Amino acid sequence: MAAGDPAIAIVPANAATFEDLQTIFGTRGTACRCWCQRYKLAPRESFGSFPAEERAHRMRAQTECGHPGSDTTSGLVAYVDGEPVGWCAVEPRPAFTGLVRNTRVPWEGREEDRDDESVWAVTCLFTRAGHRRRGVGRALARAAVDHARERGARAIEGYPMTTKNAILEEFHVGTEAMFAGAGLRVVARPTKRRAVMRLDV
């Protein structure tokens, strides 16, 4: 799946290797501690209740990395000139069980069926250090829309932060500009720092 800039190629995560994901998430910072499990935690689980190695193990199972014939995966991987540089978490919204349980984002002010699997969500757009501000996040957001549409989604949502770079780097949820470039529009602002953006496909 090519996306925009011909130097950026994006594939479903099951077509990537787990070593590629390890390269993207690195060994320092929040990404290598989170392993994109923030919205995957079960009730009463916390990041303190199991080590980062377990979170990485869970992500490996969720992505089906190294199994290109799999029908399921939890995200997309971006490459620049063959080098793994970016990750996007995109799945049917109910797959993010922590998001479903949340009381404010993305639900406040909206009437939504939280179990509607035809609505997909992008919860993470992460580009590794040294490759940021080169369009990788925007390319991943566009590819996420195509990925969801091809798998039968009737809508796709993102939940960007609206504060400045230090906060954005910490949470990796994308920016309004990234999602707007993929055709999503703001439908709610449940908190001062978060927006809900959506595209009905």
Backbone as ProteinMPNN parsed JSONL, in Angstrom:
{"seq_chain_A": "MAAGDPAIAIVPANAATFEDLQTIFGTRGTACRCWCQRYKLAPRESFGSFPAEERAHRMRAQTECGHPGSDTTSGLVAYVDGEPVGWCAVEPRPAFTGLVRNTRVPWEGREEDRDDESVWAVTCLFTRAGHRRRGVGRALARAAVDHARERGARAIEGYPMTTKNAILEEFHVGTEAMFAGAGLRVVARPTKRRAVMRLDV", "coords_chain_A": {"N_chain_A": [[0.859, -1.182, 0.0], [0.967, 1.917, -1.102], [1.512, 5.271, -0.057], [0.923, 8.459, -0.738], [3.79, 10.239, -0.732], [6.223, 8.784, -2.754], [8.414, 7.66, -1.538], [7.563, 6.728, 0.84], [6.262, 3.817, 2.07], [3.55, 1.767, 3.029], [2.373, -0.91, 4.946], [0.099, -3.532, 6.011], [0.439, -4.554, 9.421], [0.815, -7.286, 9.823], [2.208, -8.057, 7.623], [4.679, -7.141, 8.089], [7.774, -7.555, 9.969], [8.335, -8.599, 13.372], [10.692, -7.633, 14.295], [10.958, -5.314, 12.816], [8.985, -3.736, 14.047], [10.131, -3.557, 16.592], [12.343, -1.999, 15.959], [11.069, 0.399, 15.279], [9.75, 1.141, 17.676], [11.834, 1.261, 19.464], [14.25, 1.655, 22.174], [14.063, 3.472, 24.169], [12.055, 5.971, 25.861], [8.44, 6.63, 25.782], [7.158, 4.928, 23.943], [8.429, 2.379, 23.811], [7.834, 1.45, 26.261], [5.075, 1.446, 26.409], [4.084, -0.014, 24.161], [1.821, 0.237, 22.639], [-0.439, -0.463, 24.156], [-2.165, 0.939, 25.714], [-4.964, 1.335, 25.302], [-5.707, -1.266, 25.315], [-5.71, -2.551, 27.681], [-7.046, -4.762, 30.112], [-9.945, -4.72, 32.331], [-9.068, -3.473, 35.525], [-6.388, -3.932, 35.042], [-3.072, -2.535, 34.895], [-0.296, -0.495, 33.822], [1.671, -0.945, 35.625], [1.246, -3.505, 36.458], [2.202, -5.532, 34.899], [5.181, -6.411, 33.051], [7.053, -4.499, 30.538], [7.909, -6.293, 28.631], [5.874, -8.18, 28.519], [3.842, -6.594, 27.483], [4.912, -6.104, 24.957], [4.874, -8.719, 23.989], [2.115, -9.144, 23.848], [1.441, -7.259, 21.887], [2.753, -8.315, 19.701], [1.222, -10.614, 19.242], [-1.258, -9.391, 18.689], [-0.761, -7.95, 16.339], [-0.085, -9.916, 14.539], [2.39, -10.105, 13.335], [4.711, -11.052, 10.822], [3.101, -12.933, 9.651], [1.876, -12.911, 6.858], [-0.339, -13.998, 5.574], [-2.433, -13.798, 7.3], [-5.755, -12.867, 8.287], [-6.23, -10.86, 10.047], [-5.045, -7.983, 11.789], [-3.565, -5.536, 13.928], [-2.746, -3.058, 13.078], [-0.737, -0.727, 11.114], [2.374, -0.468, 9.328], [4.955, 1.771, 8.55], [7.386, 2.488, 6.048], [10.388, 4.05, 5.035], [12.195, 4.286, 2.23], [12.633, 1.546, 2.53], [13.272, 1.279, 5.21], [12.047, 0.669, 8.461], [9.869, 2.964, 9.962], [7.511, 3.99, 11.106], [4.363, 3.624, 12.903], [0.917, 2.734, 13.081], [-1.955, 2.369, 14.955], [-4.853, 0.793, 14.149], [-8.082, -0.334, 14.102], [-11.282, -2.095, 14.335], [-13.423, -0.169, 16.384], [-14.435, -1.36, 18.87], [-12.38, -3.121, 19.518], [-10.533, -1.784, 20.98], [-10.588, -1.973, 24.034], [-10.176, -0.456, 26.337], [-10.729, 2.087, 25.421], [-13.441, 1.856, 24.893], [-14.369, 1.607, 27.499], [-13.804, 4.09, 28.534], [-14.868, 7.176, 29.983], [-15.082, 9.716, 28.919], [-13.505, 10.492, 26.495], [-13.962, 8.762, 23.536], [-16.607, 9.637, 23.963], [-18.206, 11.635, 25.239], [-20.891, 13.861, 24.885], [-21.905, 12.657, 22.619], [-24.055, 10.302, 20.976], [-23.487, 7.086, 20.743], [-23.131, 3.722, 19.63], [-21.206, 1.752, 21.412], [-20.292, -0.767, 20.846], [-20.243, -1.087, 18.138], [-18.9, -2.566, 15.469], [-18.459, -1.693, 12.923], [-17.493, 0.813, 12.956], [-14.347, 2.136, 12.871], [-11.239, 2.801, 14.577], [-8.476, 5.001, 15.032], [-5.922, 4.951, 17.2], [-3.292, 5.473, 17.718], [-0.524, 7.129, 16.335], [2.609, 6.841, 15.474], [5.877, 7.948, 14.95], [9.236, 7.137, 14.595], [12.072, 8.574, 16.281], [14.127, 10.873, 14.516], [12.909, 10.637, 12.112], [10.711, 12.199, 12.061], [8.328, 14.818, 11.225], [8.337, 14.596, 8.494], [6.229, 13.787, 7.037], [5.362, 11.219, 7.592], [3.446, 10.524, 9.579], [1.136, 11.73, 8.492], [0.891, 10.246, 6.14], [0.425, 7.71, 7.207], [-2.06, 8.156, 8.454], [-3.713, 8.613, 6.217], [-3.432, 6.132, 4.966], [-4.587, 4.518, 6.897], [-7.301, 5.125, 6.677], [-7.85, 4.061, 4.117], [-7.229, 1.373, 4.618], [-9.144, 0.664, 6.57], [-11.521, 1.148, 5.153], [-11.308, -0.729, 3.054], [-11.758, -3.004, 4.471], [-14.357, -3.001, 5.167], [-15.293, -0.974, 6.859], [-17.634, 1.468, 7.975], [-17.221, 3.899, 8.972], [-14.536, 5.941, 10.231], [-12.532, 6.9, 12.989], [-10.511, 9.329, 14.772], [-8.535, 10.546, 17.536], [-7.175, 13.114, 18.258], [-4.665, 15.009, 20.1], [-4.894, 18.405, 21.157], [-3.059, 20.09, 22.128], [0.339, 21.347, 22.609], [3.601, 20.491, 21.151], [5.204, 19.012, 23.097], [3.363, 17.597, 24.634], [2.11, 16.146, 22.604], [4.189, 14.532, 21.661], [4.42, 12.88, 23.807], [2.04, 11.399, 23.931], [1.347, 10.41, 21.379], [-0.95, 10.382, 19.721], [-1.567, 11.607, 17.403], [-2.265, 14.523, 15.322], [-4.633, 17.18, 14.73], [-4.233, 18.158, 12.149], [-3.019, 15.999, 10.817], [-5.131, 14.112, 10.714], [-7.089, 15.618, 9.417], [-5.941, 15.865, 6.923], [-6.409, 13.361, 5.962], [-9.038, 13.372, 5.498], [-10.784, 13.402, 7.671], [-13.036, 15.008, 9.971], [-13.661, 17.354, 12.616], [-15.86, 16.306, 15.097], [-16.521, 16.444, 17.716], [-15.509, 17.856, 20.869], [-14.433, 16.607, 23.496], [-12.817, 17.182, 25.704], [-10.625, 19.81, 26.898], [-8.211, 19.283, 25.753], [-8.506, 17.33, 23.825], [-9.764, 16.18, 20.694], [-12.45, 14.758, 18.784], [-12.374, 13.219, 15.754], [-13.792, 12.399, 12.6], [-14.628, 10.328, 9.794], [-17.089, 9.438, 7.599], [-17.337, 6.679, 5.675]], "CA_chain_A": [[0.0, 0.0, 0.0], [1.747, 3.144, -1.162], [0.741, 6.376, 0.507], [1.44, 9.801, -0.96], [5.18, 10.301, -1.114], [6.639, 7.456, -3.207], [9.451, 7.118, -0.661], [6.896, 6.149, 2.006], [5.426, 2.652, 1.777], [2.83, 1.359, 4.226], [1.825, -2.257, 4.823], [-0.503, -4.056, 7.239], [1.502, -4.989, 10.328], [1.098, -8.721, 9.695], [3.156, -8.22, 6.522], [5.973, -6.691, 8.6], [8.353, -8.45, 10.967], [8.343, -8.029, 14.706], [11.943, -6.876, 14.402], [10.675, -3.973, 12.302], [8.289, -3.008, 15.109], [11.113, -3.26, 17.633], [13.128, -0.872, 15.472], [10.239, 1.603, 15.36], [9.454, 1.505, 19.068], [13.099, 1.612, 20.082], [14.604, 1.187, 23.516], [13.89, 4.571, 25.124], [10.839, 6.745, 25.682], [7.159, 6.018, 26.142], [6.712, 3.912, 22.988], [8.938, 1.048, 24.148], [7.201, 1.028, 27.515], [3.638, 1.281, 26.184], [3.811, -1.025, 23.15], [0.475, 0.481, 22.121], [-1.382, -1.239, 24.96], [-2.951, 1.825, 26.575], [-6.393, 1.072, 25.151], [-5.895, -2.711, 25.26], [-5.684, -3.097, 29.034], [-8.286, -5.33, 30.639], [-10.359, -4.086, 33.592], [-8.196, -3.623, 36.689], [-4.978, -4.009, 34.674], [-2.353, -1.271, 34.815], [1.048, -0.686, 33.297], [2.512, -1.44, 36.699], [0.896, -4.875, 36.841], [2.963, -6.494, 34.111], [6.343, -5.711, 32.487], [7.026, -4.091, 29.138], [8.087, -7.494, 27.799], [4.54, -8.77, 28.328], [3.116, -5.717, 26.557], [5.459, -6.378, 23.627], [4.353, -10.034, 23.594], [0.713, -8.956, 23.462], [1.368, -6.556, 20.615], [3.16, -9.258, 18.657], [0.052, -11.438, 18.948], [-2.316, -8.556, 18.118], [-0.413, -7.533, 14.978], [0.178, -11.075, 13.674], [3.615, -9.822, 12.583], [5.351, -12.212, 10.226], [2.093, -13.846, 9.112], [1.192, -12.12, 5.823], [-1.596, -14.609, 5.158], [-3.458, -13.613, 8.321], [-6.856, -11.963, 7.949], [-6.374, -9.836, 11.067], [-3.883, -7.304, 12.328], [-4.014, -4.379, 14.711], [-2.172, -1.78, 12.672], [0.015, -0.514, 9.88], [3.786, -0.129, 9.502], [5.464, 2.638, 7.487], [8.796, 2.368, 5.687], [10.976, 5.056, 4.154], [13.302, 3.641, 1.516], [12.828, 0.21, 3.065], [13.584, 1.295, 6.632], [10.832, 0.84, 9.256], [9.927, 4.27, 10.641], [6.27, 4.458, 11.71], [3.329, 2.68, 13.322], [-0.434, 3.248, 13.275], [-2.924, 1.416, 15.496], [-6.165, 0.992, 13.53], [-8.909, -1.54, 14.213], [-12.651, -1.78, 14.74], [-13.379, 0.563, 17.654], [-14.585, -2.182, 20.072], [-11.143, -3.839, 19.841], [-9.829, -0.977, 21.972], [-11.5, -2.13, 25.161], [-10.011, 0.676, 27.245], [-11.441, 3.215, 24.822], [-14.866, 1.595, 25.102], [-14.684, 1.84, 28.912], [-13.54, 5.474, 28.906], [-16.109, 7.909, 30.231], [-15.145, 11.008, 28.231], [-13.03, 10.418, 25.107], [-14.545, 9.749, 22.634], [-18.055, 9.502, 24.05], [-18.965, 12.746, 25.806], [-21.599, 14.701, 23.93], [-22.325, 11.905, 21.437], [-24.817, 9.075, 21.161], [-22.812, 6.094, 19.909], [-23.113, 2.325, 20.04], [-19.792, 1.472, 21.667], [-19.963, -2.104, 20.337], [-20.42, -1.084, 16.684], [-17.635, -2.95, 14.843], [-18.301, -1.057, 11.614], [-16.742, 2.044, 13.186], [-12.952, 1.845, 13.172], [-10.569, 3.866, 15.321], [-7.019, 5.16, 15.04], [-5.584, 5.408, 18.544], [-1.865, 5.801, 17.83], [0.278, 7.427, 15.147], [3.942, 7.016, 16.048], [7.033, 7.961, 14.059], [10.441, 7.058, 15.415], [12.955, 9.735, 16.281], [14.977, 10.978, 13.339], [12.093, 10.573, 10.893], [9.511, 13.001, 12.272], [8.138, 16.025, 10.418], [8.614, 14.262, 7.096], [4.996, 13.327, 6.412], [5.056, 9.819, 7.871], [2.168, 10.465, 10.282], [0.046, 12.036, 7.554], [0.753, 9.103, 5.242], [-0.21, 6.64, 7.975], [-3.479, 8.485, 8.642], [-4.398, 8.348, 4.945], [-3.445, 4.683, 4.745], [-5.541, 3.931, 7.844], [-8.632, 5.272, 6.084], [-7.965, 3.064, 3.054], [-7.196, 0.053, 5.256], [-10.447, 0.436, 7.198], [-12.548, 1.089, 4.102], [-11.182, -1.99, 2.33], [-12.2, -4.084, 5.351], [-15.777, -2.881, 5.424], [-15.674, 0.067, 7.813], [-18.549, 2.503, 7.489], [-16.694, 5.168, 9.482], [-13.26, 5.835, 10.935], [-12.357, 8.015, 13.915], [-9.241, 9.587, 15.43], [-8.73, 11.3, 18.771], [-5.919, 13.847, 18.422], [-4.442, 16.035, 21.11], [-4.935, 19.754, 20.595], [-2.029, 20.881, 22.801], [1.558, 21.552, 21.851], [4.439, 19.361, 20.781], [5.671, 18.182, 24.202], [2.282, 16.685, 24.973], [1.886, 15.267, 21.472], [5.254, 13.542, 21.639], [4.208, 11.952, 24.915], [0.865, 10.552, 23.782], [1.374, 9.769, 20.067], [-2.305, 10.151, 19.208], [-1.738, 12.348, 16.176], [-2.699, 15.912, 15.361], [-5.798, 17.474, 13.893], [-3.796, 18.312, 10.763], [-2.821, 14.661, 10.239], [-6.417, 13.501, 10.411], [-7.772, 16.439, 8.414], [-5.352, 15.516, 5.641], [-6.977, 12.08, 5.545], [-10.465, 13.574, 5.243], [-11.591, 13.407, 8.887], [-13.453, 16.328, 10.435], [-13.974, 17.4, 14.037], [-17.277, 16.117, 15.416], [-16.718, 16.706, 19.145], [-14.331, 18.223, 21.668], [-14.852, 16.152, 24.82], [-12.006, 17.842, 26.727], [-9.877, 20.95, 26.361], [-7.001, 18.829, 25.073], [-8.758, 16.272, 22.861], [-10.83, 16.291, 19.71], [-12.89, 13.553, 18.104], [-12.49, 13.478, 14.317], [-14.486, 11.254, 12.006], [-14.959, 10.284, 8.373], [-18.024, 8.391, 7.224], [-16.84, 6.184, 4.388]], "C_chain_A": [[0.895, 1.233, 0.0], [0.888, 4.284, -0.647], [1.447, 7.687, 0.235], [2.846, 9.789, -1.515], [5.658, 8.916, -1.527], [7.733, 6.85, -2.349], [8.852, 6.466, 0.576], [6.003, 5.004, 1.543], [4.808, 2.176, 3.085], [2.183, -0.004, 3.984], [1.069, -2.613, 6.097], [0.579, -4.679, 8.112], [1.797, -6.479, 10.22], [2.044, -9.023, 8.544], [4.547, -7.727, 6.898], [6.531, -7.748, 9.552], [8.281, -7.791, 12.336], [9.625, -7.24, 14.945], [11.776, -5.464, 13.854], [9.957, -3.132, 13.354], [9.241, -2.65, 16.242], [11.99, -2.08, 17.234], [12.346, 0.428, 15.616], [10.066, 2.056, 16.804], [10.707, 1.793, 19.884], [13.291, 1.071, 21.483], [14.482, 2.275, 24.571], [12.573, 5.284, 24.84], [9.575, 5.948, 25.958], [6.764, 4.874, 25.221], [7.167, 2.519, 23.396], [8.421, 0.568, 25.488], [5.718, 0.708, 27.298], [3.32, 0.106, 25.256], [2.352, -0.98, 22.694], [-0.591, -0.342, 22.85], [-2.284, -0.368, 25.823], [-4.441, 1.518, 26.512], [-6.7, -0.423, 25.029], [-5.941, -3.341, 26.65], [-7.057, -3.628, 29.434], [-8.695, -4.586, 31.904], [-9.425, -4.468, 34.737], [-6.738, -3.897, 36.343], [-4.377, -2.608, 34.666], [-0.975, -1.551, 34.255], [1.992, -1.213, 34.373], [2.289, -2.905, 37.03], [1.578, -5.93, 35.99], [4.042, -5.749, 33.335], [6.176, -5.37, 31.016], [7.178, -5.287, 28.207], [6.748, -8.18, 27.534], [3.719, -7.918, 27.382], [3.6, -5.939, 25.122], [4.943, -7.719, 23.1], [2.901, -9.917, 23.128], [0.605, -8.265, 22.104], [1.765, -7.474, 19.462], [1.989, -10.142, 18.253], [-1.045, -10.634, 18.261], [-2.035, -8.19, 16.665], [-0.306, -8.7, 14.012], [1.417, -10.828, 12.81], [4.238, -11.121, 12.067], [4.399, -13.237, 9.673], [1.275, -13.125, 8.032], [-0.117, -12.706, 5.336], [-2.724, -14.422, 6.152], [-4.522, -12.624, 7.855], [-6.993, -10.815, 8.946], [-5.018, -9.236, 11.421], [-4.379, -6.058, 13.037], [-3.42, -3.062, 14.239], [-1.453, -1.811, 11.344], [1.448, -0.134, 10.223], [4.245, 0.67, 8.287], [6.961, 2.442, 7.304], [9.191, 3.563, 4.829], [12.217, 4.438, 3.54], [13.661, 2.295, 2.144], [13.133, 0.133, 4.546], [12.309, 1.506, 7.444], [10.893, 2.102, 10.108], [8.646, 4.641, 11.381], [5.26, 3.354, 11.95], [2.003, 3.404, 13.465], [-1.309, 2.125, 13.812], [-4.28, 1.727, 14.89], [-6.901, -0.339, 13.494], [-10.363, -1.121, 14.394], [-12.648, -1.204, 16.157], [-13.555, -0.324, 18.888], [-13.335, -2.974, 20.448], [-10.319, -3.091, 20.875], [-10.688, -0.93, 23.233], [-11.382, -1.0, 26.179], [-10.709, 1.92, 26.73], [-12.942, 3.064, 25.053], [-15.264, 1.91, 26.541], [-14.516, 3.298, 29.325], [-14.846, 6.24, 29.053], [-16.215, 9.212, 29.437], [-14.734, 10.926, 26.76], [-13.219, 8.98, 24.631], [-16.042, 9.977, 22.806], [-18.805, 10.755, 24.461], [-19.583, 13.618, 24.72], [-22.069, 13.987, 22.682], [-23.14, 10.69, 21.853], [-24.24, 8.045, 20.197], [-22.998, 4.701, 20.492], [-21.65, 1.928, 20.192], [-19.35, 0.118, 21.12], [-20.083, -2.212, 18.818], [-19.079, -1.354, 15.998], [-17.45, -2.352, 13.454], [-17.644, 0.322, 11.719], [-15.33, 1.668, 13.617], [-12.324, 3.048, 13.861], [-9.06, 3.819, 15.094], [-6.653, 5.73, 16.404], [-4.121, 5.802, 18.696], [-1.284, 6.051, 16.451], [1.676, 7.766, 15.65], [5.006, 6.942, 14.965], [8.295, 7.993, 14.902], [11.309, 8.297, 15.245], [13.895, 9.689, 15.083], [14.211, 10.965, 12.037], [10.819, 11.402, 11.018], [9.535, 14.253, 11.399], [8.536, 15.815, 8.951], [7.391, 13.675, 6.401], [4.617, 11.895, 6.707], [3.701, 9.687, 8.564], [0.986, 10.744, 9.368], [-0.19, 10.87, 6.605], [0.081, 7.934, 5.954], [-1.701, 6.908, 8.179], [-4.269, 8.22, 7.362], [-4.51, 6.852, 4.682], [-4.433, 3.996, 5.678], [-6.962, 4.015, 7.306], [-8.835, 4.22, 5.0], [-8.057, 1.652, 3.629], [-8.563, -0.289, 5.861], [-11.547, 0.287, 6.152], [-12.507, -0.26, 3.384], [-11.682, -3.178, 3.147], [-13.624, -3.871, 5.85], [-16.207, -1.834, 6.429], [-16.676, 1.019, 7.173], [-18.127, 3.881, 7.985], [-15.361, 4.895, 10.154], [-13.074, 7.091, 11.772], [-10.913, 8.11, 14.383], [-9.479, 10.531, 16.587], [-7.485, 12.125, 19.101], [-5.891, 14.762, 19.638], [-4.462, 17.39, 20.423], [-3.914, 20.662, 21.264], [-0.722, 20.794, 22.03], [2.458, 20.33, 21.811], [4.869, 18.465, 21.944], [4.61, 17.164, 24.591], [2.059, 15.681, 23.848], [2.94, 14.177, 21.405], [5.027, 12.485, 22.709], [3.093, 10.95, 24.605], [0.726, 9.891, 22.417], [-0.022, 9.482, 19.501], [-2.577, 10.939, 17.931], [-2.21, 13.773, 16.406], [-3.942, 16.085, 14.499], [-5.402, 17.568, 12.426], [-3.585, 16.959, 10.087], [-4.142, 14.047, 9.816], [-7.192, 14.303, 9.365], [-7.24, 16.123, 7.022], [-5.858, 14.196, 5.09], [-8.485, 12.168, 5.345], [-11.349, 13.564, 6.468], [-11.887, 14.84, 9.304], [-13.832, 16.254, 11.909], [-15.476, 17.254, 14.237], [-17.561, 16.37, 16.892], [-15.398, 17.132, 19.762], [-14.646, 17.873, 23.122], [-14.047, 16.745, 25.973], [-11.271, 19.005, 26.077], [-8.687, 20.499, 25.515], [-7.248, 17.8, 23.98], [-9.902, 16.629, 21.941], [-11.213, 14.897, 19.239], [-13.074, 13.928, 16.64], [-13.0, 12.214, 13.644], [-14.661, 11.447, 10.498], [-15.918, 9.143, 8.154], [-17.669, 7.948, 5.815], [-17.865, 5.351, 3.64]], "O_chain_A": [[1.516, 1.547, 1.016], [-0.334, 4.258, -0.789], [2.444, 8.009, 0.881], [3.064, 9.37, -2.652], [5.526, 7.965, -0.756], [7.966, 5.643, -2.417], [9.54, 5.735, 1.287], [5.102, 5.196, 0.728], [5.464, 2.182, 4.127], [1.536, -0.228, 2.961], [1.359, -2.06, 7.158], [1.531, -5.267, 7.598], [2.92, -6.901, 10.498], [2.62, -10.108, 8.481], [5.491, -7.873, 6.121], [5.847, -8.712, 9.897], [8.178, -6.569, 12.442], [9.631, -6.282, 15.718], [12.381, -4.522, 14.366], [10.274, -1.957, 13.536], [9.163, -1.552, 16.793], [12.342, -1.254, 18.076], [12.901, 1.446, 16.031], [10.222, 3.238, 17.108], [10.641, 2.497, 20.891], [12.594, 0.156, 21.919], [14.767, 2.033, 25.745], [12.041, 5.216, 23.732], [9.62, 4.771, 26.315], [6.099, 3.936, 25.663], [6.383, 1.572, 23.337], [8.558, -0.61, 25.816], [5.175, -0.196, 27.932], [2.405, -0.673, 25.523], [1.737, -2.007, 22.405], [-1.526, -0.851, 22.231], [-3.089, -0.893, 26.592], [-5.107, 1.447, 27.544], [-7.818, -0.804, 24.682], [-6.186, -4.541, 26.777], [-8.087, -3.025, 29.134], [-7.871, -3.888, 32.495], [-9.046, -5.629, 34.892], [-5.921, -4.077, 37.246], [-5.081, -1.62, 34.459], [-0.533, -2.699, 34.213], [2.997, -1.853, 34.063], [3.053, -3.492, 37.796], [1.536, -7.112, 36.328], [3.855, -4.582, 32.99], [5.282, -5.879, 30.339], [6.627, -5.287, 27.106], [6.52, -8.7, 26.442], [2.973, -8.452, 26.56], [2.799, -5.96, 24.187], [4.617, -7.846, 21.92], [2.512, -10.524, 22.13], [-0.222, -8.641, 21.273], [1.181, -7.413, 18.379], [1.778, -10.395, 17.067], [-1.695, -11.138, 17.345], [-2.955, -8.126, 15.849], [-0.42, -8.514, 12.8], [1.48, -11.296, 11.673], [4.287, -12.134, 12.765], [4.829, -14.314, 9.261], [0.119, -12.769, 8.262], [-0.929, -11.995, 4.743], [-3.853, -14.836, 5.891], [-4.233, -11.674, 7.127], [-7.781, -9.895, 8.725], [-3.987, -9.905, 11.356], [-5.484, -5.582, 12.775], [-3.567, -2.045, 14.917], [-1.542, -2.765, 10.571], [1.71, 0.45, 11.275], [3.965, 0.303, 7.146], [7.703, 2.255, 8.267], [8.411, 4.027, 3.997], [13.172, 4.106, 4.241], [14.835, 1.948, 2.273], [13.244, -0.964, 5.094], [11.552, 2.432, 7.153], [11.834, 2.298, 10.878], [8.683, 5.539, 12.221], [5.284, 2.305, 11.306], [1.96, 4.549, 13.914], [-1.4, 1.057, 13.206], [-4.808, 2.82, 15.097], [-6.42, -1.326, 12.938], [-10.653, 0.06, 14.585], [-11.941, -1.706, 17.03], [-12.884, -0.077, 19.891], [-13.23, -3.453, 21.577], [-9.499, -3.69, 21.571], [-11.421, 0.032, 23.464], [-12.369, -0.626, 26.812], [-11.224, 2.718, 27.514], [-13.628, 4.034, 25.372], [-16.358, 2.417, 26.788], [-15.036, 3.704, 30.365], [-15.811, 5.983, 28.335], [-17.308, 9.758, 29.292], [-15.526, 11.253, 25.877], [-12.692, 8.06, 25.256], [-16.692, 10.467, 21.882], [-19.957, 10.925, 24.061], [-18.917, 14.05, 23.78], [-22.583, 14.629, 21.766], [-22.944, 10.126, 22.929], [-24.47, 8.114, 18.989], [-23.02, 4.529, 21.711], [-20.938, 1.785, 19.198], [-18.153, -0.117, 20.95], [-20.029, -3.314, 18.272], [-18.219, -0.476, 15.951], [-16.378, -2.494, 12.866], [-17.283, 0.925, 10.708], [-15.142, 0.966, 14.61], [-12.814, 4.171, 13.745], [-8.458, 2.751, 14.981], [-7.025, 6.857, 16.731], [-3.747, 6.405, 19.702], [-1.518, 5.285, 15.516], [1.901, 8.849, 16.19], [5.038, 6.005, 14.167], [8.404, 8.798, 15.827], [11.282, 8.968, 14.214], [14.387, 8.631, 14.689], [14.772, 11.243, 10.977], [9.939, 11.312, 10.162], [10.579, 14.686, 10.911], [9.005, 16.731, 8.275], [7.499, 13.129, 5.303], [3.649, 11.387, 6.14], [2.894, 8.837, 8.187], [-0.044, 10.075, 9.454], [-1.335, 10.538, 6.297], [-0.747, 7.242, 5.362], [-2.515, 5.989, 8.087], [-5.368, 7.668, 7.412], [-5.548, 6.365, 4.233], [-5.053, 3.002, 5.299], [-7.742, 3.076, 7.463], [-9.873, 3.558, 4.964], [-8.866, 0.84, 3.179], [-9.071, -1.397, 5.681], [-12.4, -0.594, 6.257], [-13.55, -0.864, 3.134], [-11.993, -4.233, 2.592], [-14.045, -4.482, 6.832], [-17.374, -1.802, 6.819], [-16.582, 1.335, 5.987], [-18.605, 4.903, 7.492], [-15.084, 3.777, 10.59], [-13.404, 8.196, 11.342], [-10.182, 7.12, 14.394], [-10.489, 11.235, 16.63], [-6.816, 11.869, 20.102], [-6.922, 15.22, 20.133], [-4.094, 17.511, 19.255], [-3.892, 21.866, 21.008], [-0.675, 20.237, 20.934], [2.132, 19.277, 22.359], [4.894, 17.245, 21.779], [4.923, 16.001, 24.847], [1.844, 14.497, 24.106], [2.622, 13.021, 21.123], [5.403, 11.326, 22.532], [3.192, 9.781, 24.977], [0.033, 8.879, 22.312], [-0.236, 8.446, 18.872], [-3.703, 10.937, 17.432], [-2.513, 14.175, 17.529], [-4.257, 15.247, 13.655], [-6.141, 17.115, 11.552], [-3.931, 16.788, 8.918], [-4.271, 13.527, 8.707], [-7.875, 13.724, 8.52], [-7.997, 16.112, 6.052], [-5.752, 13.937, 3.891], [-9.137, 11.164, 5.056], [-12.564, 13.704, 6.336], [-11.114, 15.759, 9.035], [-14.272, 15.21, 12.391], [-16.268, 17.976, 13.631], [-18.722, 16.499, 17.282], [-14.321, 16.818, 19.256], [-15.073, 18.733, 23.892], [-14.538, 16.805, 27.1], [-11.293, 19.163, 24.857], [-8.211, 21.246, 24.66], [-6.314, 17.423, 23.271], [-10.87, 17.28, 22.335], [-10.404, 13.97, 19.287], [-13.833, 14.841, 16.317], [-12.683, 11.101, 14.062], [-14.817, 12.564, 10.004], [-15.607, 7.999, 8.482], [-17.698, 8.744, 4.877], [-17.586, 4.869, 2.542]]}, "name": "protein", "num_of_chains": 1, "seq": "MAAGDPAIAIVPANAATFEDLQTIFGTRGTACRCWCQRYKLAPRESFGSFPAEERAHRMRAQTECGHPGSDTTSGLVAYVDGEPVGWCAVEPRPAFTGLVRNTRVPWEGREEDRDDESVWAVTCLFTRAGHRRRGVGRALARAAVDHARERGARAIEGYPMTTKNAILEEFHVGTEAMFAGAGLRVVARPTKRRAVMRLDV"}
